[in-house]
Each structure stands twice: as C-alpha cells, then as structure tokens.
Amino acid sequence: MDKKVRAIMNRIKKNHRGFSMIELITAIAILGVLSVTVILVMSTSSKTYSSLSVEAQLQSEAQLVANMITELAIDSSNAENTTSIDYGYPKESGKILILTSSTNGVKKEYIIGRKEADNELYLRERTYDADASTWNPVSNEALLGNYISGFSVDTSRVESENVLRFTLDYNKNGRTYTGNYQVLMRNRAY
C-alpha cells in the first residue's frame, strides 16, 4: 500500500511543477506589448480629445462674441471703423467698431475694440446729453471675449447696403479659429 501512495504522490508532483522560465518570459513580453499598446492608444485619444475640446471652446466663444456684436449692430443706425478719440484700442482703420444707436430718444455709442497685449475684446458705451449737446464720458470696459488675436471691421457696405462685416481671429494653445460675420443693420433702413 505504501508503494501505491508514493507512486500517486510522485505523479502529482510531476504534474504540478509550475511554469518554466521560457513560459514566464513569454508571458511577461506579451503583457508588456499589450500594456505599451494600451498606453499609446490612451495617450493619443487624450491628445485628440484635448485638441478638439480647445477648438470647440474657441468656436463657442466666437459664436457668443459674434452674437453680442450682431445684436448691437442690428439695432444701430450707423457704424464706423475709425476714430480720432483714444479709447486704448488701435486707431488703425478697421481695428475698432463704433456703433451708433438711438432708442426712445436716447442716443448711444458702443465702442468695440481689442487690446493687443491682452488678446481680449472689450465693449465701452457712452450716451449723448442732448441738453448739453455733448457726449458723456465713456463707461467702464466690459469684456466681450478672450483669446482674440485679431479683430477687423469692414464698413464699406454700410452706406449702400446696410451691411456690416467683421472678422474675429482666435488663438489658444496653438489652435486657431477664424470667424467671418456679416450683419444686416436693419435700423439703418429707417
């Protein structure tokens, strides 16, 4: 009986001897290749998502700023892109937008310009005092948008067609977006 038990024990020991060194190295190599592949795929996906996220953010910001400018321009009776007054924005033709509006007898000017050092677009407002025949001082600036690397205005079609055109250039983290906009100034017709 003792021989039978030993024979069974020897058979069990032979069948459960573990992995060989070659099997272990092969398993580690396969696991390494799979790990590197997963890491590369995740890294590429993360970069793509980040890039698309920045681009979507720029497009969203551009649309919001364009909508604000459009809303002011639609209700304006005049648009200019040059000024002799120093608002802190570039005085070059086409780098500033001045919209004149008159609502319920109150005449206003909306001054939109970009500070080049900050890459930000600002809005200022001033009202006309009819009794004194003077313009009140310009109000504080309101930030319209960030990441704006360029702002240009074309008023060449305002007189003839009531059409104002402007371009907004955005730049963030190496991604750029340019939006070209055209507004029909409906109050100029009246």
Secondary structure, DSSP 8 states (H G I E B T S, - for coil): -HHHHHHHHHHHHHHT----HHHHHHHHHHHHHHHHHHHHHHHHHHHHHHHHHHHHHHHHHHHHHHHHHHHHHHT-SEEES--SS--SS--STTSEEEEEEEETTEEEEEEEEEETTTTEEEEEEEEEETTTTEE------EEEESSEEEEEEE-TTHHHH-EEEEEEEEEETTEEEEEEEEEE-GGGG-
